[in-house]
Amino acid sequence: MTRFSADWLRLREPYDARARNPAVLDALAAAVADRASIAIVDLASGTGATWRAIASRLAPPQRWRLVDNDRRHLARAASTGAEGVATVALDIARDLEAALDGPVDLVTNSALLDLVSADWLERMATAIAARGLLAYASLVYDGRTTFEPADPVDAEMAEAFNRHQRRDKGFGPALGPTAAGAAIARFEALNYAVVHGASDWRLGPWDREIQADLVAGWAAAAREDGGLSLAEIGGWLTRRGDRIASGRSSIRVGHVDVLARPRRETSAEPRARRPSRRRPRA
């Protein structure tokens, strides 16, 4: 699967934490509130950002298993020495079911589903539903991006980036901006109740470092996509860079958070009628 640098994960973590949808988090907290304890598997955990972001929101005692294919990220997560947190080096593109072995109540992931294929999403949702688990997928990129001030090439750059997001990221052709909708539909088809809401990044003029990294990444994706000329991409990157450096740039990047939980049966089998005790009339 695609690897991300520790520097990028560090840079984005506070923006992810700020963007997480509070209503979806409240629904997650309510869904586990009456449990004596909860076992959580975090897929593609990186250095543990999801655990750090939501552990304090969940009341029951927790046991976390952080699963990632990058041992360096897992070593950073383990270095905290936090009680109840274990790390597992595993490639979830290949060994998803192994990641879900053992006691599990909740499966989490962040910024993952837009990287996976429809087949892998189906595999994950089916495995979760077969075990009757809760699922919380956060910060799923949904293709909505706005730049202020606007640039004539913004729309073309967004289209190029979204096309690039559909490329294989190690799971097969990626769902990209369609991932959140696909996940919602799949879990609902599996008789899950789904709560979802926007978790957009809102980057202001003072957020220069992450804006600069973001537009550089977009430009690199556009070059690989090949739909725009190098002159168009370079001009856009220069203009955006100038606005970021002078504190005149704001960017909003659309994400969606999704909570899926098994529906409880709301109706019981009809009771058999008791035989009448009335005596038949003569």
Secondary structure, 3 states (H helix, E strand, C coil): CCCCCHHHHHHHHHHHHHHCCHHHHHHHHHHHCCCCCEEEEEECCCCCHHHHHHHHHCCCCEEEEEEECCHHHHHHHHCCCCCCEEEEECCHHHHHHHHCCCCCCEEEEECCHHHCEHHHHHHHHHHHHHHCCEEEEEEEEEEEEEEECCCCCHHHHHHHHHHHHCCECCCCEECHHHHHHHHHHHHHHCCEEEEEEECCEEECCCCHHHHHHHHHHHHHHHHHHCCCCHHHHHHHHHHHHHHHHCCCCEEEEEEEEEEEEECCCCCCCCCCCCCCCCCCCC
